[in-house]
Amino acid sequence: MSNQRADYLTLHDAMHRLGVSRSTFDRWRRMKQLPYIKIGKEIWIDPAELERWVKYHASGVPYSHIRSSSGSIGSLRPEAETITVGYQSGAAHTWTALLMKELGWFEEELAKLTGSPAVQVRWLDSTANGPVLLKGLIGGSIQLASLGDYPMALGFGLSRLLPDFRPLLLAFDGKTAGGQGISLVLRRGLTLRGASQLTGLKLYSVAQSSGSRRISRLLQELGGGSGQLEHREMNESMAALVERQVDGCVLTEPYLSLVRQHGTGQVLFPEGIGGDYLTGLIVDESWALHHRPQVVAYLKAHLRVHLLMREEPARAAKLIARIKGLPASVVARIMEQVRWDAALYSKDLQTLERLYRENSYAEGHIGGMEGDIRYASDYLQQAAKALKLPLPVDQPFDGEWLREQL
């Protein structure tokens, strides 16, 4: 073994050759099958295998094609790659991923990649909690994540603290004007004489969510603070509202529609709270650069689902209703209120920039800086071209949302 070790790189040598930190190296070992062998507590890397691995991730050529047919160590052979998609089945504005999973369209598009290495898709449902998905994206356990606008802005803010994490916006998902789809709901029997009384209520909201940020800002404008806000998951908030254990909670669709249908609470601000409510698809920039075919495959499926939701809403509503156990009529009404539009608009990017600059991230008071919302339109363009759809423009659209641009 001593002769064999002499031909291998130490962990420090490999990190120096790749120009990465220990945390990045360990993440690549876990998520990208970076080849290594472990002898006792020591890690050794075959330089030839490392070179092949780098070529694979730089070119997209299947690793099995790059590897030589002999002289390799069995323990270094990479297993089938796994792509984990984080989604929120409990948030109506990100139902695109829910339908994609049900229809198997991402797997279908991956299968069309000629010469692509075997890829397994793992779907991770965080119900209605975007920050949990953001945590997985930062840690490398999630590769593609559907997030609301505040978790997206939060991710860009945290990237200033975490140099190995560079979030990239690939496409938008469901959008609604004026924050529609996020409202404060009061328990039955509770009446207010004025908006200022909100500052004395016990309220629930999901931690570091789009709804939580909006209600916190509203309470501050009314002269109160966020001290009466307690963090609870959406399902827990809904249950507490029904049992009258809380004065009110911030809910998103489809919970709002269920409250209206069953009369379990009073919806305030039905027009929404705050600016446009946006959801979108976020990846780590480094992962996207090394997995372009897989990213384009996902965006193709993303665009296909949007077409289905716009052109066959009854079929889409029926599928979602069956999966979620919701009335199809409720799902259909929600879908009509949401703009299913992946395109990047200047106004949407400005909304994210504003959220980013206004907030204090992770209680660390990291002010946002204009231009830190990173996006890439070429992946979406390639996906649209492959589907023979009208190509989005190179730069984000100017002006308001226009139906003809869908």
N, C-alpha and C positions, 0 to 999 in steps of 0.2 A: 504493500500500500504506500510505502514511503516514496517509491519511484513514481507511482501514480499521482500522489499529492504534489510532487515537484512540477507536474505539468498543469496543475490547477491554479486558479486564482483564489486568493483569500477573499473574505467578505469585504474587507477594506479596499483591496485592489479592485474588486468588481464595482463597488460604489464609486470609487475614483474614476474608473473607466467610463461609467455611465453618467457621472456628474450629478448624482442624486444623494439625498439624505438617507439615513437608515430607515426612517418611517416610510419613505417612498419605496425603498427597496423591498421592505417587508410587505407593503401593500401590493406591489407588483408580483411578489411571490405568491400571495394569496389569490389575487384576482386575475392575473394575466399569465399564470403558469411559467413564471420566470424560472429557467432550469437551474437546479442546484442539487447537491447531495449533502447530507448531514452525517458527520462521523463524530459520535459523542456529542459534545456541545459546539463543535466547530462546523462552519458552513464553508463548502468548497464549490467552485463553479468552473465547469469546463469552458475554456475560452472559445472553443469552436462552437459549442452549443449556444453560448451566449451570443456569438456573432449571428448564428442562424435565427435566434429569437429576435434580435434587433432587426434583421432583414424582414422577418415576417411582420412585425408590428410597424415597420416603416413603409412596406410595400403592399400589404394586404394579400400577398401570395400565401397560399396555405402552408402552414408550418410543416406538414407532412411532405410537401413537395420540396421544401428547402433542406430538410434533414437528409443526411446521407443514409443509405440503406444498411450500412455496417459501421461498426466501431462505436456505436452509441450505447450508453448505459440505460438499461431498462427503466430505472427509477426516474430518469430524466424525461421520458416520453410524456408529453403533455396530454392530459385528459381532455375530453370535449369541453369547449368553453361554455360557460354559463353566463347569460345576461339576465340580470335581475331588473325588472321594471317595477318601480314603486308607483302605486296609484291610490286613489281615494274613492272607493265605491260609494261612500256616504256623502260625497260632494257632487251635486248635479253638474256643475260646470266642468268637471273632469270625467264625465261619463264616457268620453271617447275611449279611454283605455279599458273601461269595463266592457264596452261592446267589442273592442279589438280582441280582448281575451276570449270572449264568448265565441266570436266568429273565427278565431284562429288566424287572423289575417297577418299578424306579424310573423308568425311561424311560416305562413305561406310565402311571404315575401322573402324571408331568409332562405327558404328552400330554392328560390329562383336564382340565388347567387351562385353562378357556375364556379366550380372550383373552390367554394367557400369551405373553411373548416367546419366540422360539426359544431353546431351551436344548440345549446339547451336554453329555453326561456323559462325563467322563474318569475311568477307574478306575486308581488307582495302588497297586500291590501292594508292600508293604514286607516281605513274607514273614512274619517274626515279630519285627519291630523297631518297637515303638511310638514310641520317641524320635525316629526319623527322621520319622514322621508328625507328631509334635508340632512339630518344626522347621518343616515345611511349613505347618502351621496358623498358626504364629507369623508366618512370612514372607508369608502370604497366597497361597501357591501351592496350598494345599489348603483346601477349604471345610468338608468334613465328614470326621471322622476317627474310626475305631473304635480305641479304646485300652484297655490294661489299667489296673488301678487305680493302680499307681505312676506311669506316665506321665501319667495324669489328675491325680494329686496334684501331680506335678512341674510340670505346666502352670499350675495355680492358684498355685503358689509363684512361678513365673517372672513371672506377671502383675503381681506387686508391683514388679518391676524394669522391666517393659515397659508403660507406661501405655496404649499403643495396642492392647494385646492383652488382651481380657477373655474368657477361656474360659467356656463355658456348657454345663452338662450337660443334655442333652435327654432321654435315656433310657438305661436299662441294656441290656446284651446278655446274654451267657452268664454265669451265676453258679454257683459251687460252694461248699459250706460247708467251713470249716476249711482253706481253701487247697488242696483237692483239685485235682489237675491241674497242680501245680507240685511237683517233687521233685528231690532230689539223687541222681544216679546215679553209682555207682563202677564203674571198669573191671573187667573179668573178672579173677579171680585175686587181687584185692586184698581183704584181710580186715582188720577193725579189732577191737581188743580193747575199745575203749570210744569213746564219742562224742568225748571230748577229743582223740583222735588226728586228728580232722578238721582241727584247726588247723594241722597240719603238712603238709597235702596241697596239691598244685597243682590248682587248680580253675578251670573256665571258666564264665562267665555272660555273658549279653547285657547290655551297659552300660545303666544307668539303667532297668532293667526290673523287673517285679513279682518275678520270680525272684531277680534280683540283690539286691534290697533284703531279701528274706526270708532268703537265705543269709548275707548280711552281718550281719544282726541275730543269727542263730543263732550264727555264729562269735564275735561279741562276747560273747554270753551264756556261751560256753564258755571265755572268757578269751583268745581269739585276736583277730586283726584281719582286715581285708580285704586285707592285703598279698599273700596268696597267690592272690587272685582276679584272673584275667586276663579281659579283655573279648573275647569272640568271638561271631560270629553263631551262631544255633542250628544251622544246617547244618554249620558248621565244627566246632562243639563235638561234634556227633554223630559226625562223621567221625573226630575225634581220639580219641573214646571207643572206637570200633570198632578203630582202629589202636593202641590202648593208648599213645597219646602224651600222655595227661593222666590224672591220678588220678581225676578225677570232673568232672562238669559239672551245671549246673542246667538241667533240661529241662521243657518244658510239653507238654501234649497237642497233636498226636498222637504226638510223639516218645517219650513215656513208654510208650505202648501198643506201639509198634514195638520198643522195647528189650525189653519183656516177651515179645513174640511171638517174637523172634529170639534171645533170650538173650544180647544183646550187652553186658549190664551188670547190676549189682545196684541195684535201686531202693530207696533208703532213704526213710523217712517216707512210706509209701504213702498215709497218711491226709492228707498235705499238710503244707506248712510255713506256720505262721502263721494269721492270721484268714481270713475268707471271701475267696475270690478273685472279684473283680468285673471286668467289662469294660463299656464304655459308649460312647455317642456324644457327641462334643464338637464344638462349633462356636465361632466367634468371635461374641460377643453382638451386635456391630454388624451383622455380615453377616446373622445370623438375623433381626434386626429389619427389615432392608430386603429380606429374601427369605422372608417368612413362607410364601407358597404353596409355594415350593420345599422348604422345611423340612418342612412338613406332608406334602407328597408323599413325601418320603423316609421319614418316620415311618410313613406308611400302608404303604409297601412293607416296612418293618422289621417291623411288626406282622403283616403277611401271611406273611412268612417264618417268624416265630415260630410262627404257627398251623400252618403246614406241618410244621415240625419236631416239634411236639407231637402233631398229629393224623395225620400221614402220615410217621412216622419212616423207614419202609422206603424210600419214594420219595426223601426228602431224603438218606438215607445213600447210596443208589445214585448220585444226582447228584454228591455230594461225592466219592465213591470214584472216579468216572470222571474228574472234574476233577483230583484230586490224585494219582491213580494209587495209591490205597490199597485194601486189602481192604475190601469193604463190611461185613464182619462187625466189623472193627476200628472203622470209623466209627460203626456202629450202637451198639457198646458205649460209645464215648466220648459220643455224643449222649445216651444214657440217663443218664449221670452229671451232665449239665449242665442247669441250670434255665434255660430260654429265656423270660425274663421281663423285659419292658421297664420295668415299673413301678418307681417311686421308693419305697423304703422308708426310714424313719427310720434303721433299723439300718445300711443300706448307706451312707447319707450320713455317718453317724457313723464308719463304717469309713474312708471317704475323709478325713474330718476328722482322724482319728487318724494316718493315714499322712502327711497334710500337716503336722501339728504335730510329728511325731517326726523328720522327716527334715531334713537339711541339703542344700539344693538347689544343684545345679551347683557344689558345693564352696564355695559362698558363705556357708553357714551362715545361711540366711534362715529363721528359725523361723516355723512356721505360726501363724496366728491363727484362733481358732474363729469360724465363720460366714463364712469366705472361700470355701467351696465353693458356687459360684453354680449354681443350677439353675432350670429353668422347666418347669412341668407342663402349661401351657395348650396348648403345641404338641402334646403327646402326647394330650391330651384331645380336641383338634380332630380329630386323625387317627383316634382310636377312634370318635368320633361319626360321621365320614364313612364308616367301615366298618361302622357299626351294631353295634359291639361294646359291651359294658358299659363305661361310662365310669369311668376311674380317679378317685379322689377328688381334691379340690382340693389337699389337703396330702398329703405322703408317708404311706404306710401305717405304722401302728404295729405293734409285735410282730414275731413271726417270719414267715418266708415261709409262706404258706398256699396249698395247691393250689387251693382254691376261688377265690382271688383272681387266678389266672391267667386 
